[in-house]
C-alpha cells in the first residue's frame, strides 16, 4: 500500500508540474511572445511565405506585450494584424490565438485572418501612392525593402483615422492590405515581428 501511495503521490506531482507548465506556456503565447509561420508572398523579399506546399517558409517570433495594451507601432515595423476590420476584437480572439487554445475555437475560419504587414501610416497621416511611390503627408518615402517590381497601381490620398494604422506588404503587387480593407484599428495589432528563427541561414532580428 505504501508503494501504491507513493506512486499516486508521484503521479499527482507530475500532473501538477505539467498543468503549471501548460498554464505558463498559454500565458506566454497570449501576452508575451508567439511563433508564427509566414503564409503567402505578400512580404517578399523581406519574409518568405508558404507557397504551393513549399515548407521552407520563414518562421518568426512576434512580441505581443506592448500591443495587448494598445501601444502604437512605429513606422516601418513589421507587425501581425487581425485583418477583420469590420468587427471588434474580443478577449476570446486574444486567447484563442495561442496555439495551445486554438484547437478549442469553434468559430475558427477557413481563411487566415492574421496578416503580416509593415506599418506605413499612423493616426492622422495622409497616405497616397502616385506613380509607384508612397507619399506620407506629402513627403516621398524611401522604401528600400519593397519588391523590386514596385507598385503598379496608384492609390488616392486617404487620412488614417485616430486609433488606426495604414499597413502594406512589401510585395506591393501581391499583397492584400490597407489598400483593400482600409486602415487597421490599433486594437487589431497582435504583435511585432522581432526575430526570424527559421530557415537557419536567414536567422536574424527585426
C-alpha positions in Angstrom: 0.0 0.0 0.0 2.9 2.3 0.8 4.3 1.8 -2.7 0.9 2.5 -4.3 0.5 5.6 -2.2 4.0 6.8 -3.3 3.0 6.1 -6.9 -0.1 8.2 -6.6 1.8 11.0 -4.9 4.4 11.0 -7.7 1.7 11.0 -10.4 0.0 13.9 -8.7 3.3 15.8 -8.7 3.8 15.2 -12.4 0.2 16.2 -13.2 0.7 19.4 -11.2 4.0 20.2 -12.9 2.5 19.6 -16.4 -0.5 21.7 -15.5 1.6 24.6 -14.3 3.9 24.4 -17.3 0.9 24.4 -19.7 -0.6 27.4 -17.9 2.7 29.3 -18.2 3.0 28.4 -21.9 -0.5 29.6 -22.5 0.1 32.9 -20.7 3.4 33.5 -22.6 1.8 32.9 -26.0 -1.2 35.0 -25.2 0.6 38.0 -23.6 4.3 37.9 -24.3 5.6 36.2 -27.5 4.3 33.7 -30.0 5.8 31.9 -33.1 4.2 32.3 -36.5 4.7 30.8 -39.9 4.7 33.3 -42.8 1.8 32.5 -45.1 1.9 33.7 -48.7 4.2 36.0 -50.6 2.9 39.4 -49.6 6.0 40.3 -47.6 8.6 39.2 -50.1 11.5 39.9 -50.3 11.7 40.7 -46.5 9.9 37.5 -45.5 9.2 34.3 -47.5 5.9 32.5 -47.0 4.3 29.2 -47.8 3.6 28.8 -51.5 2.3 25.7 -53.2 3.2 23.2 -50.5 6.7 24.6 -50.0 7.7 24.0 -46.4 10.6 26.5 -46.5 8.5 29.4 -45.2 10.0 31.8 -42.7 9.2 31.2 -39.1 9.1 34.3 -36.9 8.6 35.3 -33.3 6.2 38.1 -32.6 6.4 40.2 -29.4 2.8 40.7 -28.1 3.1 42.5 -24.8 3.1 46.2 -25.9 0.1 45.7 -28.2 -2.0 43.8 -25.7 -2.1 47.3 -24.0 -2.7 49.3 -27.2 0.7 50.7 -27.8 1.0 52.3 -31.3 3.6 50.5 -33.5 6.2 52.7 -35.2 6.8 53.4 -38.9 8.5 50.6 -40.7 7.8 47.9 -38.1 6.6 44.5 -39.3 3.5 43.6 -37.4 0.9 40.9 -37.3 -2.7 42.2 -37.5 -6.2 40.8 -37.4 -7.5 41.7 -40.8 -11.1 41.6 -39.8 -11.5 45.3 -39.5 -15.3 45.2 -39.7 -15.6 43.7 -36.2 -14.2 44.4 -32.7 -11.7 42.1 -31.3 -12.6 40.3 -28.1 -10.6 38.6 -25.3 -11.8 35.4 -26.8 -9.9 36.3 -30.0 -6.8 37.1 -27.9 -6.8 33.8 -26.0 -7.7 31.5 -29.0 -4.7 32.9 -30.9 -2.5 30.8 -28.6 -1.5 27.5 -30.3 -2.4 25.8 -27.0 -6.0 27.0 -27.1 -6.8 27.4 -30.8 -8.0 23.8 -31.1 -10.9 24.8 -28.9 -12.0 27.7 -31.1 -15.3 26.5 -32.6 -15.6 29.7 -34.7 -12.3 29.2 -36.5 -12.5 30.5 -40.1 -11.1 28.6 -43.1 -9.2 31.7 -44.3 -6.2 33.0 -42.3 -7.2 36.4 -40.9 -3.8 37.1 -39.4 -1.7 39.2 -41.8 1.9 40.1 -41.6 2.4 43.7 -42.9 4.6 46.8 -42.5 3.4 50.0 -40.8 3.2 52.8 -43.4 0.9 55.3 -41.7 -0.1 56.2 -38.2 -3.1 58.1 -36.9 -3.7 61.4 -38.7 -1.2 60.6 -41.5 -2.1 61.3 -45.2 -1.1 58.3 -47.3 -1.0 58.4 -51.1 0.6 56.3 -53.9 1.4 58.0 -57.1 3.5 56.6 -60.0 4.6 53.7 -57.8 5.8 56.0 -55.0 4.4 56.1 -51.5 3.8 59.6 -50.0 3.2 60.2 -46.3 1.9 63.7 -45.5 3.2 64.8 -48.9 6.7 63.5 -48.4 8.2 60.8 -50.7 9.1 57.7 -48.7 12.4 55.9 -49.4 11.4 52.2 -49.2 14.5 50.0 -49.9 12.7 47.0 -48.5 9.9 46.6 -51.1 9.8 44.1 -54.0 11.9 45.5 -56.9 8.8 45.4 -59.2 7.5 48.4 -57.3 3.8 49.4 -57.2 1.8 49.2 -60.4 -1.4 50.9 -59.3 -1.9 54.3 -57.8 -3.9 54.9 -54.6 -5.8 58.1 -53.8 -4.9 60.0 -50.7 -6.5 58.9 -47.5 -6.2 60.1 -44.0 -5.6 57.5 -41.4 -8.3 57.7 -38.7 -7.5 58.0 -35.0 -6.6 54.7 -33.3 -5.8 53.1 -36.7 -2.8 52.2 -38.9 -2.2 52.1 -42.7 -0.3 48.8 -43.4 1.0 47.3 -46.6 3.0 44.2 -47.6 6.5 44.7 -49.1 5.4 42.8 -52.2 3.1 45.6 -53.2 1.7 44.0 -56.3 0.9 40.7 -54.4 -0.5 41.9 -51.1 -3.9 42.3 -49.6 -3.6 45.2 -47.1 -5.0 48.6 -46.2 -5.5 49.4 -49.8 -8.1 46.7 -49.9 -9.7 46.6 -46.4 -8.8 50.2 -45.2 -6.8 51.3 -42.2 -6.5 48.6 -39.5 -7.5 49.5 -35.9 -4.7 49.6 -33.4 -6.7 47.2 -31.3 -6.3 44.7 -34.2 -2.5 44.6 -33.8 -1.5 41.2 -32.4 2.3 41.6 -32.2 5.5 42.9 -33.7 7.9 40.6 -35.6 11.2 40.7 -33.7 13.0 37.5 -34.9 13.2 35.1 -37.8 14.4 31.8 -36.4 14.0 29.6 -39.5 15.4 28.9 -42.0 18.7 28.8 -40.1 20.6 30.5 -42.9 18.2 33.5 -42.6 18.1 33.8 -38.8 18.0 37.5 -37.8 16.2 40.1 -35.8 14.0 43.0 -37.0 
